Amino acid sequence: MRAGKEKSAGRDKNREFAVIAYGFLAIFLGMIAYLAYFQAARSEAFINNPYNPRLDGFAERIVRGDIKTEDGTLLASTKIAQDGSERRVYPQGRLYAHAVGFADNGKAGLEAAYDFELLRSHTFVLERVVNEIEGKKNQGDTLVTTLDDALQRAAFDALGDRKGAVVVIEPDTGKIRAMVSKPDFDPNTIVTDWDAILASDESDAVLLNRATQGLYPPGSTFKLVTALEYMRERPKNYKSYHYTCTGSITREGYTLHCFGNAVHGEVDLETSLAKSCNSSFANIGLSLNGKDFSETCEELLFNRRLPFDLATSKSRFSLKKDAGESEVMATAIGQGKTLASPLHMALIVCAVQNDGVLMRPYLAERVENSDGGKVERYEPSVCGRFMTEKEAKILRRYMKSVVTEGTASALKDDRYTAAGKTGSAEYGNEKGKSHAWFVGYANAKGSHPLAVSVIVEGGGSGSAVAVPIAKSVFDTYFK
């Protein structure tokens, strides 16, 4: 009996040892698997973190690589003086200030997002070995961007001295073709100008990339989202919508006017968008389900981080159950608490043009070594589906009406077919102040379609101020 108990106790101990041993083995194998995953998928992202001091060590052995446009225009390079000192130079000056960024006094733009790639060297292996032996630095790799110099200059010149931003994207690939933000700065003198920049008027926010980080009431450009929600809630009878516009609508003692107090008369959903009828869209907003509306906005990336490598701000949408009718009406026309970035509004337009599918926006085309050999290439990738193909097709037709018979008629051109939405977004407490918006796209046979988002701070009328900027970009691209 006693011997049996001892055998049983021995088996229990062996079982405990086995459980512990297998547990440690599982932990060990898990660590090995994680290390393999980290090495394959996460190591570069970790190394490229701006807080990683290891990158400074790379700079001791490698000359920071060049940055170029897709058509070969040099945007950034490192000049080496006779005494061996290095200086980062930006041949295009202010033209690409926010997109390319800077690499002194911290880093911003592409200089920050692709720091690791610029501090790697894939020159010929024997050359690297010789340089290591002689104590010389190797030349870093070159970052080739998706930016187009002609489009960048067209957007930069058209925006002029006004505060605002322009974003230009290929909807079917996601390539960022131009990105302008003003006020700007000269990256060549960022160090000497630093104190003056920090001491400048807060409203200037020179270092802020308004294209990706600026948040503005989207105004009437948001009516694209309101129209989409109305179609989703009334898939069988949205075509029968009609409203008589008298120039204003009043609820709860709050009166909302159409822009310029225009009276649009009898309008359907398409005409409401083409004429940008505030009264009609306020009426539509009052009929919507607030919860469903919020969910649609979430699907369109409101209140979420945008899928982009450069620093971005989250667009905001909020419409609570207890919101009053005045707030609902304001929200339906892109006012109220709604805020959006120019990049975000461009992405919504891209999805509309691309049959509802959003391609991930990107600025880096490829990485080359100093001899032009391929190191890495960034391919277009699908980010997600914003809407059905049918919904996108309907919105495209409505946006074309904005050009053919509405507020963006200046975009009529024999060389391309344009579509879009203008906006005049009120801001601040002083009545009559508004930002000028335009978001839209253009197509022409034999070319990629092109989407443009324009914001001019305090510009007033979108059709008078923002549309001509978009036209300059389209004319340059489709010439």
Residue pairs with C-beta under 8 A, 6 or more apart in sequence:
38 46
44 116
46 52
47 54
47 55
47 116
48 55
48 113
48 114
48 115
48 116
48 117
50 106
50 107
50 112
50 115
55 115
55 116
55 119
58 116
58 119
58 120
59 119
61 137
61 138
62 119
62 120
62 121
62 137
62 138
62 139
62 140
63 78
63 80
63 86
63 137
63 138
63 139
63 140
64 78
64 86
64 88
64 103
64 118
64 119
64 140
65 78
65 117
65 118
65 119
65 120
65 121
65 139
65 140
65 141
65 142
65 143
65 370
66 74
66 75
66 76
66 77
66 78
66 140
66 142
66 143
67 74
67 75
67 76
67 77
67 100
67 110
67 111
67 118
67 142
67 143
67 145
68 74
68 75
68 142
68 143
68 144
68 145
69 75
69 144
69 145
69 147
69 148
69 149
69 152
70 144
70 145
70 146
70 147
70 148
70 365
71 148
71 149
71 150
73 92
73 149
74 91
74 92
75 90
75 91
75 92
75 96
75 100
75 145
75 147
76 88
76 89
76 90
76 91
76 100
76 103
76 111
76 187
77 88
77 89
77 91
78 86
78 87
78 88
78 89
78 140
79 86
79 87
79 88
79 89
80 86
81 87
88 102
88 103
88 104
88 187
89 188
90 96
90 97
90 100
90 102
90 186
90 187
90 188
93 186
93 187
93 188
94 184
94 185
94 186
94 187
95 152
95 153
95 156
96 147
96 152
97 109
97 181
97 184
97 185
97 186
97 187
98 108
98 109
98 179
98 180
98 181
98 184
98 209
98 210
98 211
99 109
99 110
99 145
99 147
99 152
99 176
99 179
99 180
99 209
99 310
99 363
100 109
100 110
100 111
100 187
101 107
101 108
101 109
101 110
101 111
101 112
101 187
102 108
102 109
102 111
102 187
102 190
103 111
103 115
104 190
104 191
105 190
105 191
105 194
106 112
107 115
108 207
108 209
108 311
109 209
109 310
110 143
110 145
110 310
110 363
110 364
111 118
113 309
113 310
113 363
113 364
114 143
114 309
114 364
114 367
117 141
117 143
117 364
117 367
117 376
118 140
118 141
118 143
119 140
120 140
120 141
120 375
121 128
121 138
121 139
121 140
121 141
121 369
121 370
122 141
122 369
122 373
122 375
123 138
123 139
123 369
123 370
123 371
124 371
127 138
128 138
130 136
131 137
131 138
132 138
139 370
140 370
141 367
141 368
141 369
141 370
141 375
142 367
142 368
142 369
142 370
142 372
143 364
143 367
144 364
144 365
144 366
144 367
144 368
145 363
145 364
145 365
146 175
146 176
146 177
146 362
146 363
146 364
146 365
147 176
147 177
147 178
147 179
147 363
148 168
148 177
148 178
148 477
150 476
150 477
151 168
151 177
151 178
151 473
151 476
151 477
152 177
152 178
152 179
152 180
154 178
154 472
154 473
154 475
154 476
154 477
155 166
155 168
155 178
155 180
155 469
155 472
155 473
156 166
156 180
157 472
158 166
158 468
158 469
158 472
158 473
159 165
159 166
159 180
159 182
159 454
159 456
159 469
161 182
162 182
162 456
162 457
162 459
163 182
163 183
163 204
163 210
163 456
163 457
163 458
164 181
164 182
164 210
164 435
164 436
164 454
164 455
164 456
164 457
164 459
165 179
165 180
165 181
165 182
165 209
165 210
165 211
165 214
165 342
165 453
165 454
165 455
166 178
166 179
166 180
166 211
166 342
166 452
166 453
166 454
166 469
166 473
167 176
167 178
167 179
167 211
167 212
167 342
167 343
167 346
167 452
167 453
168 176
168 177
168 178
168 179
168 346
168 450
168 451
168 452
168 473
169 175
169 176
169 177
169 346
169 347
169 350
169 361
169 450
169 451
169 452
170 177
170 448
170 449
170 450
170 451
171 349
171 350
171 351
171 353
171 354
171 359
171 441
171 449
171 450
171 451
172 353
172 354
172 359
172 380
172 448
172 449
173 359
173 380
173 448
174 350
174 358
174 359
174 360
174 361
174 362
174 380
174 381
174 383
175 361
175 362
175 365
175 380
176 361
176 362
176 363
177 450
177 477
178 473
179 209
179 211
179 212
179 363
180 211
181 208
181 209
181 210
181 211
181 214
182 210
183 204
183 205
183 206
184 206
185 193
185 197
185 206
185 207
186 193
190 197
197 206
197 207
200 206
208 214
209 310
209 311
210 342
210 455
211 341
211 342
211 343
212 306
212 308
212 310
212 311
212 312
212 313
212 341
212 342
212 343
213 311
213 312
213 313
213 341
214 313
214 341
214 342
214 455
215 313
215 315
215 316
215 339
215 340
215 341
216 339
216 340
216 341
216 342
216 425
216 427
216 435
216 437
216 455
216 457
217 334
217 335
217 336
217 338
217 339
217 340
217 425
217 426
217 427
217 435
218 334
218 338
218 339
218 340
218 345
218 423
218 425
218 437
219 333
219 334
219 335
219 423
219 424
219 425
219 426
219 434
219 435
219 437
219 462
220 259
220 276
220 278
220 281
220 333
220 334
220 421
220 422
220 423
220 424
220 425
220 437
220 462
221 334
221 340
221 345
221 421
221 422
221 423
221 425
221 437
221 438
221 439
221 462
222 333
222 334
222 338
222 340
222 423
223 272
223 273
223 276
223 281
223 332
223 333
223 334
223 421
224 273
224 348
224 349
224 352
224 395
224 399
224 421
224 439
225 296
225 297
225 300
225 348
226 281
226 284
226 285
226 288
226 332
226 333
227 269
227 272
227 273
227 281
227 284
227 395
227 398
228 296
228 387
228 391
228 395
229 288
229 292
229 293
229 296
230 238
230 241
230 269
230 284
230 287
230 288
231 238
231 269
231 391
231 394
232 292
232 296
232 391
233 287
233 288
233 289
233 292
234 241
238 269
239 268
239 269
241 268
241 269
241 272
241 284
242 266
242 267
242 268
243 266
243 267
243 272
243 277
243 279
243 280
243 283
243 284
244 265
244 266
244 267
245 258
245 263
245 264
245 265
245 266
245 267
245 277
245 279
245 280
246 263
246 279
247 257
247 258
247 261
247 262
247 263
247 264
247 279
248 255
248 256
248 257
248 258
248 261
248 279
249 255
249 256
249 278
249 279
249 282
249 283
249 329
250 256
251 282
251 286
251 325
251 326
251 329
252 324
252 325
252 326
253 326
254 325
254 326
254 329
256 278
256 279
256 282
256 326
256 329
256 330
256 333
257 278
257 279
258 264
258 276
258 277
258 278
258 279
259 276
259 278
259 424
259 461
262 275
264 271
264 272
264 275
264 277
264 279
264 280
267 275
267 277
267 280
269 284
269 398
270 397
270 398
270 401
271 277
271 401
272 280
272 281
272 284
273 398
273 399
273 401
273 402
273 406
273 421
274 398
274 401
274 402
274 404
274 405
274 406
274 407
275 406
275 407
276 402
276 406
276 407
276 421
276 422
276 423
278 333
281 332
281 333
282 329
282 330
282 332
282 333
284 332
285 328
285 329
285 331
285 332
285 333
286 325
286 328
286 329
286 332
288 328
288 332
290 319
290 320
290 321
290 323
290 328
291 321
293 319
294 317
294 318
294 319
297 303
297 317
298 304
298 317
299 386
300 348
300 351
300 386
301 315
301 344
301 347
302 314
302 315
302 316
302 317
302 338
302 340
302 344
303 314
303 315
303 316
303 317
304 314
305 312
305 314
306 312
306 314
306 315
306 341
306 343
306 344
306 347
306 361
307 360
307 361
307 383
308 343
308 360
308 361
308 362
309 362
309 363
309 364
310 363
312 341
312 343
313 341
315 338
315 339
315 340
315 341
315 344
316 337
316 338
316 339
316 340
317 331
317 337
317 338
318 337
318 338
319 327
319 328
319 331
319 336
319 337
323 331
327 336
327 337
330 336
331 337
331 338
334 423
334 425
335 425
335 426
342 453
342 454
342 455
343 361
343 453
345 437
345 439
345 453
346 361
346 439
346 451
346 452
346 453
347 358
347 361
348 386
348 439
349 420
349 439
349 440
349 441
349 451
349 453
350 358
350 359
350 361
350 441
350 451
351 357
351 358
351 385
351 386
351 387
351 392
352 386
352 387
352 392
352 395
352 396
352 399
352 441
353 392
353 396
353 419
353 441
353 443
353 449
353 451
354 392
354 449
355 389
355 392
355 393
356 385
356 386
356 387
356 388
356 389
356 391
356 392
357 382
357 384
357 385
357 386
358 382
358 383
358 384
358 385
358 386
359 380
359 381
359 382
359 383
360 380
360 381
360 382
360 383
361 383
362 378
362 380
364 378
365 377
365 378
366 374
366 375
366 376
366 377
366 378
367 374
367 375
367 376
367 377
368 374
368 375
369 375
386 392
387 395
396 419
399 419
399 420
399 421
399 440
399 441
400 417
400 418
400 419
402 408
402 419
402 420
402 421
402 422
402 440
403 409
403 411
403 412
403 418
403 419
403 420
403 440
404 412
406 422
407 422
407 462
407 463
407 467
408 418
408 420
408 421
408 422
408 438
408 440
408 463
408 467
409 463
410 463
410 467
410 468
410 471
411 418
411 420
411 440
411 442
411 467
411 470
411 471
411 474
412 418
413 471
413 474
413 475
413 478
415 444
415 475
415 478
415 479
416 442
416 443
416 444
416 474
416 478
417 442
417 443
417 444
418 440
418 441
418 442
418 474
419 440
419 441
419 442
420 438
420 439
420 440
420 441
420 452
420 467
420 470
421 437
421 438
421 439
421 440
422 437
422 438
422 461
422 462
422 463
422 466
422 467
423 435
423 436
423 437
423 438
423 439
423 462
423 466
424 434
424 435
424 436
424 437
424 460
424 461
424 462
425 434
425 435
425 437
426 432
426 433
426 434
427 433
427 434
427 435
433 458
434 458
434 459
434 460
434 461
435 455
435 456
435 457
435 458
435 459
436 454
436 455
436 456
436 459
436 460
436 461
436 462
436 464
436 465
436 466
437 454
437 455
437 462
437 466
438 452
438 453
438 454
438 462
438 463
438 466
438 467
438 469
438 470
439 451
439 452
439 453
439 454
440 451
440 452
440 470
441 449
441 450
441 451
441 452
442 449
442 450
442 452
442 474
442 477
442 478
443 449
444 478
447 477
447 478
450 473
450 474
450 477
450 478
452 470
452 473
452 474
454 466
454 467
454 469
454 470
455 466
456 465
456 466
456 469
459 465
459 466
